[in-house]
Amino acid sequence: MKPTLTIILLALVSFVISCDPGRIYQERKSLSPEMTWDKDTLLTYKVDVQDIQTAYDIEIDIRTVDFYQFSNLWLYINTISPTGVMQKDTVEFRLRDDKGFSNGHRMAFGEVEDYDFYFKRNVKFPAPGTYTFQLQHGMRMEILPFVDEVGVTVRKHEE
């Protein structure tokens, strides 16, 4: 592929991704090159919230590869307010339904599956400032294999 065409395609993809006017934050973190998530690894995301009159949806974004062996993913999620108050949640995300069908979106190249789950919907932050989200896997193994990326997205709630 010619360099000019590559640059145009990258710019187009970037433009399409950034065309979500309601999104105030999105960050994905790659795990190790081996796509493993150690149970002691805390993934941290810092979200600046200034508009406390608006309701938001908070999503957890997960990317796995085909060899991920479970139908679910348990996460421990800490939400820390700007004043230091921590709320702890334990959440199960169902990656496959009871018949084994994926609840995600298969990427074009075939081996990667993306999942977007609501963590909280239609919530208002009580005070302006930086909110910290800490994610840790809660599966029954020390090292969770075949998880490629984990992210957080915050966007304005739409009725």
N, C-alpha and C positions, 0 to 999 in steps of 0.2 A: 504494500500500500504506500502511495506517495506521501511524503511528510505533510504536504499542504492538506491533503484529504484527511489525514489523521488528525491534524489540528482542528479542522472544521468539524469533524465528527465529535471530538472531545468537547469543543465549545457548544455544540448542539445538545449533547447529553447533559452538560453542566447547566445549560439554560433551562432545559425541560425539568431537571431535578429542582432547580431553584425557583420554579414557578408555583410555589405553594405559598400564597400570601398570608395564610393563617399560621404557618409554622414559625415559631419563635426560636426553636432550638432543635438541632439534630446532630448527633455524633455517634459514630460506630467505632468500636475498638476491636482491632484484630487481636486474637489470642496469640499463642506462640506460632512459629512457623510450622510446628507439628500439629496445629489445630487441637490443642489439649488445654483444658481449663482445670487448674489445680484448685482444690476445695478451699485453700487458704488465700487465693487470689481475689481481691476485692477490686472490681471495676468501678471507677469513680467518674461521675459526670456532674459538672457545675453549670447550673442554669440560672441566668440572670432574669428575674421577673420584676418588672416595674409597675405594670398595670394590674392592680389587684381587684379591679371592678369586673374584669373579664373572666369568664369561665374557660378552663382549658381541659384538653384531653392529654393524658400522658400514656405513651405507648412504649413497649419494649420490643426491640427489633432483634431477631435472632437469625443467624445464618448457619446452617449445618451442611455437611456433605452427605452423600448417599449412605455412607457406612454408619451414620448415627443410629444406634441400635434401640433407642427407646421411643415410645409413643408420646412421652411427655418430658417436661423439664421443670423441676422445682427450683425456685429462686428465693433467696432471702434478699429483701429490698429494704434498705434503710433510707429514709428521707429525713434530711437534716435541714431545719429552717435557718434563716439568717441569724436568729437569736440563739441557735444551738440546740433547740428542741429536736429530739430524734423520735421518729415514728418507725417501728419495725413491722414489716409485713412478710408473710410466707405465702407465696403464690405458686400455683401449678398452672403451667401453660400446656395445653393439649396440642401436640404437633400432628397427631393422627387421630382420626375418629375411631369408633369401635370396630369398624370394618377394615381398618388399616389404611384408609385413604388420607392423603396429606391435607392438612389445613393451611399449607403454605403455597408459595408461588415458585415454581421451578424456573431457574434461570435458563437462558437460551442455550448455554453450552452444556446443560444436562446433568451435571453432578452436584449442583448446589441448589439448596432450597432456602428461600427467604420466608420468614414468618414475622408478622406484625400483630402484636396483641395489645389490647387495651389493658393498662395497669389500673388507671383511674380515669373516669369520664366525668365531664361537667363539674370540675372542681375549681374552687377559687383559692388562691394562695392568700393566707391571712396578712402577710406583711410584704412590702417590697424588699428586694435584695437577692442575694445569691442562695439558691437552694441546691443542696448536694444530694445526689442519688448514688448509693453504693449498692452494687449488685454482686452477689456471690451465689454460686450454684449450690443447691441443696440435695443433690443426688447422693445415692448410697455408695459412692466410690470416691477415692482420693483424687484421682485424675480422670476427668470426664473427656473422652476422646471425640473427635470429629465435630467439634463446635468451632466454627471459623471466626465469626464476629458476633458481638453483642452490642446493642446500642439503645439509646433513649431518644425519643422524639417528643417534643411538646408543641402542641398547636392549639389555636383558639378553637373552642367547642362550637360546632355548628348544629343548630336545631334540626 
